[in-house]
Amino acid sequence: MTSAKKELSSERHTLYSEVIAEHKKVIDKERNLYEITPKHTRYRIYIGRFFELKRGLHSVFNELKSAKEHDTLEFIIDSGGGFVNEGMQFFNIMLEKFPGRTTAYLDNKGYSMGAILFSMADKRVAYPYSDFMYHNYSSGAIGKGGEIKARVSHTDKYLKKFFHDVIVKQGFLTEKEYQQMLVGQDYWMGTKELCKRGIATHVIVSGREITAKEFLKLLKKKKTKK
């Protein structure tokens, strides 16, 4: 059984949380082996544009900061991108409170920071017509000449490392592709490409969640029949 959902909204995102009762799954009945999922809170956040200008994300992150050891976090992503800083805040909360317990659903687009957030999750679930795009960040600065130069140089250095760690170290783009991205190449991908690259780990097809490998086999089988 689950408790009633609790809702908390920011300008662009909505967080729901509900307590999930302990669940016992039979592994081997004869040997009396079970897999037990302890009672926990499931946090589910719907991600829009990373563009919080009025309310900010304090209330959302304050709620997520209360997460306990077995709690889980799900992202439902339909985002065209936005401020990198907001996405990095989600990355930080994932590292601090939900290591190994995050799932992202690409419902239905993830561009720019939306793509990066999807890539950061431990389990990454797409749909047959999910849409995805990596590209380099956009930025600007105002102030004295020396200040602008220092700020731009610093921002470029740490964002390049952040994007590299998320995209290249996980094998989603090659080093050569990443360098091309830095000078303006956009990488648009559908679900098939996401599965081939390992960006998507699972796909939901006809109400059933299958692995990326199974999805690629399914596409190949359909093509052969034609």
Secondary structure as GFF3:
##gff-version 3
##sequence-region A 1 226
A	DSSP	beta_strand	6	9	.	.	.	ID=ss1
A	DSSP	beta_strand	14	20	.	.	.	ID=ss2
A	DSSP	beta_strand	23	28	.	.	.	ID=ss3
A	DSSP	beta_strand	33	37	.	.	.	ID=ss4
A	DSSP	beta_strand	40	47	.	.	.	ID=ss5
A	DSSP	alpha_helix	58	64	.	.	.	ID=ss6
A	DSSP	beta_strand	72	79	.	.	.	ID=ss7
A	DSSP	alpha_helix	84	97	.	.	.	ID=ss8
A	DSSP	beta_strand	102	111	.	.	.	ID=ss9
A	DSSP	alpha_helix	113	120	.	.	.	ID=ss10
A	DSSP	beta_strand	123	126	.	.	.	ID=ss11
A	DSSP	beta_strand	131	134	.	.	.	ID=ss12
A	DSSP	alpha_helix	145	163	.	.	.	ID=ss13
A	DSSP	pi_helix	164	168	.	.	.	ID=ss14
A	DSSP	alpha_helix	175	182	.	.	.	ID=ss15
A	DSSP	beta_strand	187	189	.	.	.	ID=ss16
A	DSSP	alpha_helix	191	197	.	.	.	ID=ss17
A	DSSP	beta_strand	202	205	.	.	.	ID=ss18
A	DSSP	beta_strand	208	211	.	.	.	ID=ss19
A	DSSP	alpha_helix	212	225	.	.	.	ID=ss20
###
